[in-house]
């Protein structure tokens, strides 16, 4: 199985450590689960088909968005910069 490539609405690839706005709040991409051979993320790939973990300490703490739902959150997940 090939790794997924998860992208923001703006077209940039989602990467661990990215600074983002999540529902308008500063946040960080803590985990990108897209490679079934990565032992750190393989559980998320097996359970959810991949996705991203967002660290948003101001509001929700941590939020996991499954890969098949990322498009639904495009407006609420905005790329700011790479760390």
mmCIF file of the N, C-alpha and C atoms, coordinates in Angstrom:
data_MODEL
# 
_entry.id   MODEL 
# 
loop_
_atom_site.group_PDB 
_atom_site.id 
_atom_site.type_symbol 
_atom_site.label_atom_id 
_atom_site.label_alt_id 
_atom_site.label_comp_id 
_atom_site.label_asym_id 
_atom_site.label_entity_id 
_atom_site.label_seq_id 
_atom_site.pdbx_PDB_ins_code 
_atom_site.Cartn_x 
_atom_site.Cartn_y 
_atom_site.Cartn_z 
_atom_site.occupancy 
_atom_site.B_iso_or_equiv 
_atom_site.pdbx_formal_charge 
_atom_site.auth_seq_id 
_atom_site.auth_comp_id 
_atom_site.auth_asym_id 
_atom_site.auth_atom_id 
_atom_site.pdbx_PDB_model_num 
ATOM 1   N N  . UNK A 1 1  ? 0.850   -1.184 0.000  1.00 0.00 ? 1  UNK A N  1 
ATOM 2   C CA . UNK A 1 1  ? 0.000   0.000  0.000  1.00 0.00 ? 1  UNK A CA 1 
ATOM 3   C C  . UNK A 1 1  ? 0.894   1.245  0.000  1.00 0.00 ? 1  UNK A C  1 
ATOM 4   N N  . UNK A 1 2  ? 0.610   2.178  -0.892 1.00 0.00 ? 2  UNK A N  1 
ATOM 5   C CA . UNK A 1 2  ? 1.374   3.422  -0.962 1.00 0.00 ? 2  UNK A CA 1 
ATOM 6   C C  . UNK A 1 2  ? 0.857   4.418  0.060  1.00 0.00 ? 2  UNK A C  1 
ATOM 7   N N  . UNK A 1 3  ? 1.742   5.274  0.573  1.00 0.00 ? 3  UNK A N  1 
ATOM 8   C CA . UNK A 1 3  ? 1.294   6.301  1.511  1.00 0.00 ? 3  UNK A CA 1 
ATOM 9   C C  . UNK A 1 3  ? 0.334   7.287  0.830  1.00 0.00 ? 3  UNK A C  1 
ATOM 10  N N  . UNK A 1 4  ? -0.617  7.774  1.590  1.00 0.00 ? 4  UNK A N  1 
ATOM 11  C CA . UNK A 1 4  ? -1.506  8.834  1.128  1.00 0.00 ? 4  UNK A CA 1 
ATOM 12  C C  . UNK A 1 4  ? -0.738  10.148 1.115  1.00 0.00 ? 4  UNK A C  1 
ATOM 13  N N  . UNK A 1 5  ? -1.176  11.076 0.325  1.00 0.00 ? 5  UNK A N  1 
ATOM 14  C CA . UNK A 1 5  ? -0.657  12.436 0.408  1.00 0.00 ? 5  UNK A CA 1 
ATOM 15  C C  . UNK A 1 5  ? -1.839  13.309 0.795  1.00 0.00 ? 5  UNK A C  1 
ATOM 16  N N  . UNK A 1 6  ? -1.789  13.833 2.005  1.00 0.00 ? 6  UNK A N  1 
ATOM 17  C CA . UNK A 1 6  ? -2.864  14.674 2.521  1.00 0.00 ? 6  UNK A CA 1 
ATOM 18  C C  . UNK A 1 6  ? -2.499  16.122 2.266  1.00 0.00 ? 6  UNK A C  1 
ATOM 19  N N  . UNK A 1 7  ? -3.479  16.911 1.803  1.00 0.00 ? 7  UNK A N  1 
ATOM 20  C CA . UNK A 1 7  ? -3.206  18.300 1.422  1.00 0.00 ? 7  UNK A CA 1 
ATOM 21  C C  . UNK A 1 7  ? -4.214  19.259 2.028  1.00 0.00 ? 7  UNK A C  1 
ATOM 22  N N  . UNK A 1 8  ? -3.736  20.484 2.228  1.00 0.00 ? 8  UNK A N  1 
ATOM 23  C CA . UNK A 1 8  ? -4.614  21.587 2.624  1.00 0.00 ? 8  UNK A CA 1 
ATOM 24  C C  . UNK A 1 8  ? -5.397  22.045 1.403  1.00 0.00 ? 8  UNK A C  1 
ATOM 25  N N  . UNK A 1 9  ? -6.415  22.822 1.618  1.00 0.00 ? 9  UNK A N  1 
ATOM 26  C CA . UNK A 1 9  ? -7.206  23.370 0.528  1.00 0.00 ? 9  UNK A CA 1 
ATOM 27  C C  . UNK A 1 9  ? -6.327  24.201 -0.401 1.00 0.00 ? 9  UNK A C  1 
ATOM 28  N N  . UNK A 1 10 ? -5.298  24.838 0.150  1.00 0.00 ? 10 UNK A N  1 
ATOM 29  C CA . UNK A 1 10 ? -4.403  25.679 -0.652 1.00 0.00 ? 10 UNK A CA 1 
ATOM 30  C C  . UNK A 1 10 ? -3.451  24.862 -1.517 1.00 0.00 ? 10 UNK A C  1 
ATOM 31  N N  . UNK A 1 11 ? -3.419  23.532 -1.326 1.00 0.00 ? 11 UNK A N  1 
ATOM 32  C CA . UNK A 1 11 ? -2.614  22.663 -2.167 1.00 0.00 ? 11 UNK A CA 1 
ATOM 33  C C  . UNK A 1 11 ? -1.326  22.157 -1.547 1.00 0.00 ? 11 UNK A C  1 
ATOM 34  N N  . UNK A 1 12 ? -0.871  22.775 -0.450 1.00 0.00 ? 12 UNK A N  1 
ATOM 35  C CA . UNK A 1 12 ? 0.355   22.312 0.207  1.00 0.00 ? 12 UNK A CA 1 
ATOM 36  C C  . UNK A 1 12 ? 0.111   20.961 0.871  1.00 0.00 ? 12 UNK A C  1 
ATOM 37  N N  . UNK A 1 13 ? 1.135   20.128 0.860  1.00 0.00 ? 13 UNK A N  1 
ATOM 38  C CA . UNK A 1 13 ? 1.056   18.850 1.555  1.00 0.00 ? 13 UNK A CA 1 
ATOM 39  C C  . UNK A 1 13 ? 1.044   19.095 3.059  1.00 0.00 ? 13 UNK A C  1 
ATOM 40  N N  . UNK A 1 14 ? 0.205   18.382 3.780  1.00 0.00 ? 14 UNK A N  1 
ATOM 41  C CA . UNK A 1 14 ? 0.148   18.495 5.236  1.00 0.00 ? 14 UNK A CA 1 
ATOM 42  C C  . UNK A 1 14 ? 1.339   17.741 5.809  1.00 0.00 ? 14 UNK A C  1 
ATOM 43  N N  . UNK A 1 15 ? 2.126   18.423 6.648  1.00 0.00 ? 15 UNK A N  1 
ATOM 44  C CA . UNK A 1 15 ? 3.308   17.807 7.248  1.00 0.00 ? 15 UNK A CA 1 
ATOM 45  C C  . UNK A 1 15 ? 3.324   18.028 8.755  1.00 0.00 ? 15 UNK A C  1 
ATOM 46  N N  . UNK A 1 16 ? 3.923   17.057 9.451  1.00 0.00 ? 16 UNK A N  1 
ATOM 47  C CA . UNK A 1 16 ? 4.078   17.151 10.893 1.00 0.00 ? 16 UNK A CA 1 
ATOM 48  C C  . UNK A 1 16 ? 4.854   18.416 11.235 1.00 0.00 ? 16 UNK A C  1 
ATOM 49  N N  . UNK A 1 17 ? 4.372   19.153 12.238 1.00 0.00 ? 17 UNK A N  1 
ATOM 50  C CA . UNK A 1 17 ? 5.025   20.383 12.671 1.00 0.00 ? 17 UNK A CA 1 
ATOM 51  C C  . UNK A 1 17 ? 4.500   21.636 12.007 1.00 0.00 ? 17 UNK A C  1 
ATOM 52  N N  . UNK A 1 18 ? 3.656   21.494 10.982 1.00 0.00 ? 18 UNK A N  1 
ATOM 53  C CA . UNK A 1 18 ? 3.095   22.675 10.323 1.00 0.00 ? 18 UNK A CA 1 
ATOM 54  C C  . UNK A 1 18 ? 2.329   23.526 11.326 1.00 0.00 ? 18 UNK A C  1 
ATOM 55  N N  . UNK A 1 19 ? 2.467   24.827 11.177 1.00 0.00 ? 19 UNK A N  1 
ATOM 56  C CA . UNK A 1 19 ? 1.651   25.774 11.937 1.00 0.00 ? 19 UNK A CA 1 
ATOM 57  C C  . UNK A 1 19 ? 0.415   26.055 11.105 1.00 0.00 ? 19 UNK A C  1 
ATOM 58  N N  . UNK A 1 20 ? -0.733  25.969 11.761 1.00 0.00 ? 20 UNK A N  1 
ATOM 59  C CA . UNK A 1 20 ? -2.008  26.123 11.073 1.00 0.00 ? 20 UNK A CA 1 
ATOM 60  C C  . UNK A 1 20 ? -2.948  26.987 11.904 1.00 0.00 ? 20 UNK A C  1 
ATOM 61  N N  . UNK A 1 21 ? -4.035  27.363 11.294 1.00 0.00 ? 21 UNK A N  1 
ATOM 62  C CA . UNK A 1 21 ? -5.179  27.912 12.019 1.00 0.00 ? 21 UNK A CA 1 
ATOM 63  C C  . UNK A 1 21 ? -6.256  26.851 11.964 1.00 0.00 ? 21 UNK A C  1 
ATOM 64  N N  . UNK A 1 22 ? -6.798  26.504 13.126 1.00 0.00 ? 22 UNK A N  1 
ATOM 65  C CA . UNK A 1 22 ? -7.872  25.521 13.211 1.00 0.00 ? 22 UNK A CA 1 
ATOM 66  C C  . UNK A 1 22 ? -9.051  26.215 13.874 1.00 0.00 ? 22 UNK A C  1 
ATOM 67  N N  . UNK A 1 23 ? -10.101 26.433 13.115 1.00 0.00 ? 23 UNK A N  1 
ATOM 68  C CA . UNK A 1 23 ? -11.240 27.233 13.567 1.00 0.00 ? 23 UNK A CA 1 
ATOM 69  C C  . UNK A 1 23 ? -10.772 28.612 14.034 1.00 0.00 ? 23 UNK A C  1 
ATOM 70  N N  . UNK A 1 24 ? -9.789  29.161 13.325 1.00 0.00 ? 24 UNK A N  1 
ATOM 71  C CA . UNK A 1 24 ? -9.293  30.498 13.614 1.00 0.00 ? 24 UNK A CA 1 
ATOM 72  C C  . UNK A 1 24 ? -8.279  30.575 14.729 1.00 0.00 ? 24 UNK A C  1 
ATOM 73  N N  . UNK A 1 25 ? -7.980  29.469 15.395 1.00 0.00 ? 25 UNK A N  1 
ATOM 74  C CA . UNK A 1 25 ? -7.030  29.454 16.505 1.00 0.00 ? 25 UNK A CA 1 
ATOM 75  C C  . UNK A 1 25 ? -5.680  28.917 16.050 1.00 0.00 ? 25 UNK A C  1 
ATOM 76  N N  . UNK A 1 26 ? -4.574  29.469 16.563 1.00 0.00 ? 26 UNK A N  1 
ATOM 77  C CA . UNK A 1 26 ? -3.257  28.935 16.234 1.00 0.00 ? 26 UNK A CA 1 
ATOM 78  C C  . UNK A 1 26 ? -3.135  27.498 16.727 1.00 0.00 ? 26 UNK A C  1 
ATOM 79  N N  . UNK A 1 27 ? -2.642  26.631 15.873 1.00 0.00 ? 27 UNK A N  1 
ATOM 80  C CA . UNK A 1 27 ? -2.504  25.219 16.209 1.00 0.00 ? 27 UNK A CA 1 
ATOM 81  C C  . UNK A 1 27 ? -1.312  24.642 15.444 1.00 0.00 ? 27 UNK A C  1 
ATOM 82  N N  . UNK A 1 28 ? -1.053  23.359 15.689 1.00 0.00 ? 28 UNK A N  1 
ATOM 83  C CA . UNK A 1 28 ? 0.079   22.686 15.055 1.00 0.00 ? 28 UNK A CA 1 
ATOM 84  C C  . UNK A 1 28 ? -0.341  21.284 14.633 1.00 0.00 ? 28 UNK A C  1 
ATOM 85  N N  . UNK A 1 29 ? 0.177   20.843 13.492 1.00 0.00 ? 29 UNK A N  1 
ATOM 86  C CA . UNK A 1 29 ? -0.042  19.469 13.065 1.00 0.00 ? 29 UNK A CA 1 
ATOM 87  C C  . UNK A 1 29 ? 0.913   18.599 13.869 1.00 0.00 ? 29 UNK A C  1 
ATOM 88  N N  . UNK A 1 30 ? 0.359   17.777 14.743 1.00 0.00 ? 30 UNK A N  1 
ATOM 89  C CA . UNK A 1 30 ? 1.176   16.958 15.629 1.00 0.00 ? 30 UNK A CA 1 
ATOM 90  C C  . UNK A 1 30 ? 1.515   15.604 15.004 1.00 0.00 ? 30 UNK A C  1 
ATOM 91  N N  . UNK A 1 31 ? 0.647   15.123 14.137 1.00 0.00 ? 31 UNK A N  1 
ATOM 92  C CA . UNK A 1 31 ? 0.820   13.799 13.575 1.00 0.00 ? 31 UNK A CA 1 
ATOM 93  C C  . UNK A 1 31 ? 0.157   13.742 12.208 1.00 0.00 ? 31 UNK A C  1 
ATOM 94  N N  . UNK A 1 32 ? 0.844   13.157 11.246 1.00 0.00 ? 32 UNK A N  1 
ATOM 95  C CA . UNK A 1 32 ? 0.245   12.908 9.936  1.00 0.00 ? 32 UNK A CA 1 
ATOM 96  C C  . UNK A 1 32 ? 0.300   11.401 9.721  1.00 0.00 ? 32 UNK A C  1 
ATOM 97  N N  . UNK A 1 33 ? -0.854  10.778 9.713  1.00 0.00 ? 33 UNK A N  1 
ATOM 98  C CA . UNK A 1 33 ? -0.945  9.324  9.548  1.00 0.00 ? 33 UNK A CA 1 
ATOM 99  C C  . UNK A 1 33 ? -1.321  9.027  8.107  1.00 0.00 ? 33 UNK A C  1 
ATOM 100 N N  . UNK A 1 34 ? -0.322  8.676  7.321  1.00 0.00 ? 34 UNK A N  1 
ATOM 101 C CA . UNK A 1 34 ? -0.593  8.395  5.915  1.00 0.00 ? 34 UNK A CA 1 
ATOM 102 C C  . UNK A 1 34 ? 0.239   7.240  5.375  1.00 0.00 ? 34 UNK A C  1 
ATOM 103 N N  . UNK A 1 35 ? 1.173   6.725  6.172  1.00 0.00 ? 35 UNK A N  1 
ATOM 104 C CA . UNK A 1 35 ? 2.060   5.661  5.720  1.00 0.00 ? 35 UNK A CA 1 
ATOM 105 C C  . UNK A 1 35 ? 1.868   4.437  6.610  1.00 0.00 ? 35 UNK A C  1 
ATOM 106 N N  . UNK A 1 36 ? 1.312   3.351  6.057  1.00 0.00 ? 36 UNK A N  1 
ATOM 107 C CA . UNK A 1 36 ? 1.052   2.169  6.881  1.00 0.00 ? 36 UNK A CA 1 
ATOM 108 C C  . UNK A 1 36 ? 2.324   1.497  7.405  1.00 0.00 ? 36 UNK A C  1 
ATOM 109 N N  . UNK A 1 37 ? 3.484   1.849  6.874  1.00 0.00 ? 37 UNK A N  1 
ATOM 110 C CA . UNK A 1 37 ? 4.725   1.234  7.355  1.00 0.00 ? 37 UNK A CA 1 
ATOM 111 C C  . UNK A 1 37 ? 5.397   2.058  8.453  1.00 0.00 ? 37 UNK A C  1 
ATOM 112 N N  . UNK A 1 38 ? 4.790   3.195  8.837  1.00 0.00 ? 38 UNK A N  1 
ATOM 113 C CA . UNK A 1 38 ? 5.338   4.032  9.906  1.00 0.00 ? 38 UNK A CA 1 
ATOM 114 C C  . UNK A 1 38 ? 4.763   3.546  11.236 1.00 0.00 ? 38 UNK A C  1 
ATOM 115 N N  . UNK A 1 39 ? 5.609   2.989  12.117 1.00 0.00 ? 39 UNK A N  1 
ATOM 116 C CA . UNK A 1 39 ? 5.083   2.438  13.373 1.00 0.00 ? 39 UNK A CA 1 
ATOM 117 C C  . UNK A 1 39 ? 4.440   3.482  14.291 1.00 0.00 ? 39 UNK A C  1 
ATOM 118 N N  . UNK A 1 40 ? 4.811   4.738  14.138 1.00 0.00 ? 40 UNK A N  1 
ATOM 119 C CA . UNK A 1 40 ? 4.221   5.797  14.967 1.00 0.00 ? 40 UNK A CA 1 
ATOM 120 C C  . UNK A 1 40 ? 2.762   6.050  14.595 1.00 0.00 ? 40 UNK A C  1 
ATOM 121 N N  . UNK A 1 41 ? 2.418   5.819  13.334 1.00 0.00 ? 41 UNK A N  1 
ATOM 122 C CA . UNK A 1 41 ? 1.078   6.183  12.860 1.00 0.00 ? 41 UNK A CA 1 
ATOM 123 C C  . UNK A 1 41 ? 0.281   5.029  12.268 1.00 0.00 ? 41 UNK A C  1 
ATOM 124 N N  . UNK A 1 42 ? 0.838   3.827  12.221 1.00 0.00 ? 42 UNK A N  1 
ATOM 125 C CA . UNK A 1 42 ? 0.165   2.730  11.523 1.00 0.00 ? 42 UNK A CA 1 
ATOM 126 C C  . UNK A 1 42 ? -1.209  2.411  12.112 1.00 0.00 ? 42 UNK A C  1 
ATOM 127 N N  . UNK A 1 43 ? -1.397  2.576  13.429 1.00 0.00 ? 43 UNK A N  1 
ATOM 128 C CA . UNK A 1 43 ? -2.701  2.306  14.037 1.00 0.00 ? 43 UNK A CA 1 
ATOM 129 C C  . UNK A 1 43 ? -3.777  3.216  13.443 1.00 0.00 ? 43 UNK A C  1 
ATOM 130 N N  . UNK A 1 44 ? -3.444  4.508  13.277 1.00 0.00 ? 44 UNK A N  1 
ATOM 131 C CA . UNK A 1 44 ? -4.407  5.461  12.706 1.00 0.00 ? 44 UNK A CA 1 
ATOM 132 C C  . UNK A 1 44 ? -4.731  5.111  11.260 1.00 0.00 ? 44 UNK A C  1 
ATOM 133 N N  . UNK A 1 45 ? -3.737  4.631  10.532 1.00 0.00 ? 45 UNK A N  1 
ATOM 134 C CA . UNK A 1 45 ? -3.963  4.231  9.133  1.00 0.00 ? 45 UNK A CA 1 
ATOM 135 C C  . UNK A 1 45 ? -4.875  3.005  9.097  1.00 0.00 ? 45 UNK A C  1 
ATOM 136 N N  . UNK A 1 46 ? -4.632  2.034  9.969  1.00 0.00 ? 46 UNK A N  1 
ATOM 137 C CA . UNK A 1 46 ? -5.456  0.826  9.994  1.00 0.00 ? 46 UNK A CA 1 
ATOM 138 C C  . UNK A 1 46 ? -6.877  1.114  10.465 1.00 0.00 ? 46 UNK A C  1 
ATOM 139 N N  . UNK A 1 47 ? -7.019  1.947  11.494 1.00 0.00 ? 47 UNK A N  1 
ATOM 140 C CA . UNK A 1 47 ? -8.343  2.224  12.066 1.00 0.00 ? 47 UNK A CA 1 
ATOM 141 C C  . UNK A 1 47 ? -9.167  3.211  11.252 1.00 0.00 ? 47 UNK A C  1 
ATOM 142 N N  . UNK A 1 48 ? -8.510  4.245  10.727 1.00 0.00 ? 48 UNK A N  1 
ATOM 143 C CA . UNK A 1 48 ? -9.242  5.347  10.096 1.00 0.00 ? 48 UNK A CA 1 
ATOM 144 C C  . UNK A 1 48 ? -8.876  5.585  8.634  1.00 0.00 ? 48 UNK A C  1 
ATOM 145 N N  . UNK A 1 49 ? -7.926  4.832  8.109  1.00 0.00 ? 49 UNK A N  1 
ATOM 146 C CA . UNK A 1 49 ? -7.484  5.090  6.747  1.00 0.00 ? 49 UNK A CA 1 
ATOM 147 C C  . UNK A 1 49 ? -6.545  6.268  6.668  1.00 0.00 ? 49 UNK A C  1 
ATOM 148 N N  . UNK A 1 50 ? -5.971  6.665  7.804  1.00 0.00 ? 50 UNK A N  1 
ATOM 149 C CA . UNK A 1 50 ? -5.060  7.809  7.872  1.00 0.00 ? 50 UNK A CA 1 
ATOM 150 C C  . UNK A 1 50 ? -5.772  9.051  8.362  1.00 0.00 ? 50 UNK A C  1 
ATOM 151 N N  . UNK A 1 51 ? -4.996  10.145 8.445  1.00 0.00 ? 51 UNK A N  1 
ATOM 152 C CA . UNK A 1 51 ? -5.563  11.410 8.888  1.00 0.00 ? 51 UNK A CA 1 
ATOM 153 C C  . UNK A 1 51 ? -4.514  12.269 9.564  1.00 0.00 ? 51 UNK A C  1 
ATOM 154 N N  . UNK A 1 52 ? -4.963  13.300 10.260 1.00 0.00 ? 52 UNK A N  1 
ATOM 155 C CA . UNK A 1 52 ? -4.049  14.219 10.942 1.00 0.00 ? 52 UNK A CA 1 
ATOM 156 C C  . UNK A 1 52 ? -4.502  14.475 12.375 1.00 0.00 ? 52 UNK A C  1 
ATOM 157 N N  . UNK A 1 53 ? -3.524  14.635 13.270 1.00 0.00 ? 53 UNK A N  1 
ATOM 158 C CA . UNK A 1 53 ? -3.781  15.014 14.653 1.00 0.00 ? 53 UNK A CA 1 
ATOM 159 C C  . UNK A 1 53 ? -3.375  16.480 14.785 1.00 0.00 ? 53 UNK A C  1 
ATOM 160 N N  . UNK A 1 54 ? -4.305  17.289 15.260 1.00 0.00 ? 54 UNK A N  1 
ATOM 161 C CA . UNK A 1 54 ? -4.062  18.714 15.418 1.00 0.00 ? 54 UNK A CA 1 
ATOM 162 C C  . UNK A 1 54 ? -3.951  19.030 16.900 1.00 0.00 ? 54 UNK A C  1 
ATOM 163 N N  . UNK A 1 55 ? -2.893  19.712 17.270 1.00 0.00 ? 55 UNK A N  1 
ATOM 164 C CA . UNK A 1 55 ? -2.688  20.161 18.643 1.00 0.00 ? 55 UNK A CA 1 
ATOM 165 C C  . UNK A 1 55 ? -3.168  21.600 18.721 1.00 0.00 ? 55 UNK A C  1 
ATOM 166 N N  . UNK A 1 56 ? -4.264  21.803 19.437 1.00 0.00 ? 56 UNK A N  1 
ATOM 167 C CA . UNK A 1 56 ? -4.891  23.115 19.582 1.00 0.00 ? 56 UNK A CA 1 
ATOM 168 C C  . UNK A 1 56 ? -5.077  23.379 21.073 1.00 0.00 ? 56 UNK A C  1 
ATOM 169 N N  . UNK A 1 57 ? -4.022  23.832 21.753 1.00 0.00 ? 57 UNK A N  1 
ATOM 170 C CA . UNK A 1 57 ? -4.088  23.967 23.212 1.00 0.00 ? 57 UNK A CA 1 
ATOM 171 C C  . UNK A 1 57 ? -5.093  25.003 23.708 1.00 0.00 ? 57 UNK A C  1 
ATOM 172 N N  . UNK A 1 58 ? -5.478  25.961 22.879 1.00 0.00 ? 58 UNK A N  1 
ATOM 173 C CA . UNK A 1 58 ? -6.395  27.012 23.321 1.00 0.00 ? 58 UNK A CA 1 
ATOM 174 C C  . UNK A 1 58 ? -7.836  26.531 23.429 1.00 0.00 ? 58 UNK A C  1 
ATOM 175 N N  . UNK A 1 59 ? -8.206  25.535 22.618 1.00 0.00 ? 59 UNK A N  1 
ATOM 176 C CA . UNK A 1 59 ? -9.618  25.153 22.581 1.00 0.00 ? 59 UNK A CA 1 
ATOM 177 C C  . UNK A 1 59 ? -9.825  23.668 22.871 1.00 0.00 ? 59 UNK A C  1 
ATOM 178 N N  . UNK A 1 60 ? -9.394  22.816 21.964 1.00 0.00 ? 60 UNK A N  1 
ATOM 179 C CA . UNK A 1 60 ? -9.780  21.408 22.058 1.00 0.00 ? 60 UNK A CA 1 
ATOM 180 C C  . UNK A 1 60 ? -8.681  20.479 22.547 1.00 0.00 ? 60 UNK A C  1 
ATOM 181 N N  . UNK A 1 61 ? -7.476  20.962 22.687 1.00 0.00 ? 61 UNK A N  1 
ATOM 182 C CA . UNK A 1 61 ? -6.376  20.069 23.045 1.00 0.00 ? 61 UNK A CA 1 
ATOM 183 C C  . UNK A 1 61 ? -5.883  19.362 21.800 1.00 0.00 ? 61 UNK A C  1 
ATOM 184 N N  . UNK A 1 62 ? -6.345  18.152 21.588 1.00 0.00 ? 62 UNK A N  1 
ATOM 185 C CA . UNK A 1 62 ? -5.979  17.382 20.403 1.00 0.00 ? 62 UNK A CA 1 
ATOM 186 C C  . UNK A 1 62 ? -7.245  16.954 19.667 1.00 0.00 ? 62 UNK A C  1 
ATOM 187 N N  . UNK A 1 63 ? -7.183  17.061 18.342 1.00 0.00 ? 63 UNK A N  1 
ATOM 188 C CA . UNK A 1 63 ? -8.289  16.645 17.495 1.00 0.00 ? 63 UNK A CA 1 
ATOM 189 C C  . UNK A 1 63 ? -7.729  15.807 16.362 1.00 0.00 ? 63 UNK A C  1 
ATOM 190 N N  . UNK A 1 64 ? -8.262  14.602 16.181 1.00 0.00 ? 64 UNK A N  1 
ATOM 191 C CA . UNK A 1 64 ? -7.870  13.772 15.050 1.00 0.00 ? 64 UNK A CA 1 
ATOM 192 C C  . UNK A 1 64 ? -8.929  13.901 13.973 1.00 0.00 ? 64 UNK A C  1 
ATOM 193 N N  . UNK A 1 65 ? -8.488  14.192 12.749 1.00 0.00 ? 65 UNK A N  1 
ATOM 194 C CA . UNK A 1 65 ? -9.396  14.260 11.608 1.00 0.00 ? 65 UNK A CA 1 
ATOM 195 C C  . UNK A 1 65 ? -9.028  13.119 10.662 1.00 0.00 ? 65 UNK A C  1 
ATOM 196 N N  . UNK A 1 66 ? -9.919  12.136 10.484 1.00 0.00 ? 66 UNK A N  1 
ATOM 197 C CA . UNK A 1 66 ? -9.651  11.058 9.548  1.00 0.00 ? 66 UNK A CA 1 
ATOM 198 C C  . UNK A 1 66 ? -9.471  11.592 8.122  1.00 0.00 ? 66 UNK A C  1 
ATOM 199 N N  . UNK A 1 67 ? -8.659  10.909 7.345  1.00 0.00 ? 67 UNK A N  1 
ATOM 200 C CA . UNK A 1 67 ? -8.323  11.351 5.987  1.00 0.00 ? 67 UNK A CA 1 
ATOM 201 C C  . UNK A 1 67 ? -9.572  11.612 5.143  1.00 0.00 ? 67 UNK A C  1 
ATOM 202 N N  . UNK A 1 68 ? -10.580 10.767 5.268  1.00 0.00 ? 68 UNK A N  1 
ATOM 203 C CA . UNK A 1 68 ? -11.768 10.932 4.434  1.00 0.00 ? 68 UNK A CA 1 
ATOM 204 C C  . UNK A 1 68 ? -12.661 12.091 4.880  1.00 0.00 ? 68 UNK A C  1 
ATOM 205 N N  . UNK A 1 69 ? -12.307 12.754 5.994  1.00 0.00 ? 69 UNK A N  1 
ATOM 206 C CA . UNK A 1 69 ? -13.082 13.903 6.468  1.00 0.00 ? 69 UNK A CA 1 
ATOM 207 C C  . UNK A 1 69 ? -12.318 15.219 6.347  1.00 0.00 ? 69 UNK A C  1 
ATOM 208 N N  . UNK A 1 70 ? -11.069 15.175 5.921  1.00 0.00 ? 70 UNK A N  1 
ATOM 209 C CA . UNK A 1 70 ? -10.261 16.403 5.845  1.00 0.00 ? 70 UNK A CA 1 
ATOM 210 C C  . UNK A 1 70 ? -10.920 17.434 4.939  1.00 0.00 ? 70 UNK A C  1 
ATOM 211 N N  . UNK A 1 71 ? -11.491 17.006 3.810  1.00 0.00 ? 71 UNK A N  1 
ATOM 212 C CA . UNK A 1 71 ? -12.144 17.957 2.908  1.00 0.00 ? 71 UNK A CA 1 
ATOM 213 C C  . UNK A 1 71 ? -13.254 18.730 3.605  1.00 0.00 ? 71 UNK A C  1 
ATOM 214 N N  . UNK A 1 72 ? -13.972 18.068 4.516  1.00 0.00 ? 72 UNK A N  1 
ATOM 215 C CA . UNK A 1 72 ? -15.052 18.733 5.255  1.00 0.00 ? 72 UNK A CA 1 
ATOM 216 C C  . UNK A 1 72 ? -14.520 19.867 6.124  1.00 0.00 ? 72 UNK A C  1 
ATOM 217 N N  . UNK A 1 73 ? -13.260 19.759 6.556  1.00 0.00 ? 73 UNK A N  1 
ATOM 218 C CA . UNK A 1 73 ? -12.664 20.741 7.464  1.00 0.00 ? 73 UNK A CA 1 
ATOM 219 C C  . UNK A 1 73 ? -11.762 21.735 6.748  1.00 0.00 ? 73 UNK A C  1 
ATOM 220 N N  . UNK A 1 74 ? -11.731 21.711 5.415  1.00 0.00 ? 74 UNK A N  1 
ATOM 221 C CA . UNK A 1 74 ? -10.837 22.588 4.669  1.00 0.00 ? 74 UNK A CA 1 
ATOM 222 C C  . UNK A 1 74 ? -10.927 24.050 5.108  1.00 0.00 ? 74 UNK A C  1 
ATOM 223 N N  . UNK A 1 75 ? -12.139 24.553 5.242  1.00 0.00 ? 75 UNK A N  1 
ATOM 224 C CA . UNK A 1 75 ? -12.293 25.961 5.617  1.00 0.00 ? 75 UNK A CA 1 
ATOM 225 C C  . UNK A 1 75 ? -11.810 26.223 7.034  1.00 0.00 ? 75 UNK A C  1 
ATOM 226 N N  . UNK A 1 76 ? -11.841 25.213 7.872  1.00 0.00 ? 76 UNK A N  1 
ATOM 227 C CA . UNK A 1 76 ? -11.474 25.373 9.278  1.00 0.00 ? 76 UNK A CA 1 
ATOM 228 C C  . UNK A 1 76 ? -10.023 25.011 9.570  1.00 0.00 ? 76 UNK A C  1 
ATOM 229 N N  . UNK A 1 77 ? -9.311  24.480 8.576  1.00 0.00 ? 77 UNK A N  1 
ATOM 230 C CA . UNK A 1 77 ? -7.904  24.089 8.725  1.00 0.00 ? 77 UNK A CA 1 
ATOM 231 C C  . UNK A 1 77 ? -7.099  24.816 7.660  1.00 0.00 ? 77 UNK A C  1 
ATOM 232 N N  . UNK A 1 78 ? -6.395  25.850 8.088  1.00 0.00 ? 78 UNK A N  1 
ATOM 233 C CA . UNK A 1 78 ? -5.647  26.703 7.159  1.00 0.00 ? 78 UNK A CA 1 
ATOM 234 C C  . UNK A 1 78 ? -4.163  26.636 7.423  1.00 0.00 ? 78 UNK A C  1 
ATOM 235 N N  . UNK A 1 79 ? -3.412  26.360 6.375  1.00 0.00 ? 79 UNK A N  1 
ATOM 236 C CA . UNK A 1 79 ? -1.957  26.326 6.466  1.00 0.00 ? 79 UNK A CA 1 
ATOM 237 C C  . UNK A 1 79 ? -1.424  27.739 6.705  1.00 0.00 ? 79 UNK A C  1 
ATOM 238 N N  . UNK A 1 80 ? -0.467  27.877 7.655  1.00 0.00 ? 80 UNK A N  1 
ATOM 239 C CA . UNK A 1 80 ? 0.163   29.161 7.930  1.00 0.00 ? 80 UNK A CA 1 
ATOM 240 C C  . UNK A 1 80 ? 1.629   29.115 7.498  1.00 0.00 ? 80 UNK A C  1 
ATOM 241 N N  . UNK A 1 81 ? 2.388   28.144 8.060  1.00 0.00 ? 81 UNK A N  1 
ATOM 242 C CA . UNK A 1 81 ? 3.814   28.042 7.706  1.00 0.00 ? 81 UNK A CA 1 
ATOM 243 C C  . UNK A 1 81 ? 4.373   26.702 8.184  1.00 0.00 ? 81 UNK A C  1 
ATOM 244 N N  . UNK A 1 82 ? 5.519   26.363 7.626  1.00 0.00 ? 82 UNK A N  1 
ATOM 245 C CA . UNK A 1 82 ? 6.256   25.176 8.078  1.00 0.00 ? 82 UNK A CA 1 
ATOM 246 C C  . UNK A 1 82 ? 7.085   25.563 9.278  1.00 0.00 ? 82 UNK A C  1 
ATOM 247 N N  . UNK A 1 83 ? 7.270   24.614 10.197 1.00 0.00 ? 83 UNK A N  1 
ATOM 248 C CA . UNK A 1 83 ? 8.081   24.905 11.382 1.00 0.00 ? 83 UNK A CA 1 
ATOM 249 C C  . UNK A 1 83 ? 9.552   24.711 11.083 1.00 0.00 ? 83 UNK A C  1 
# 
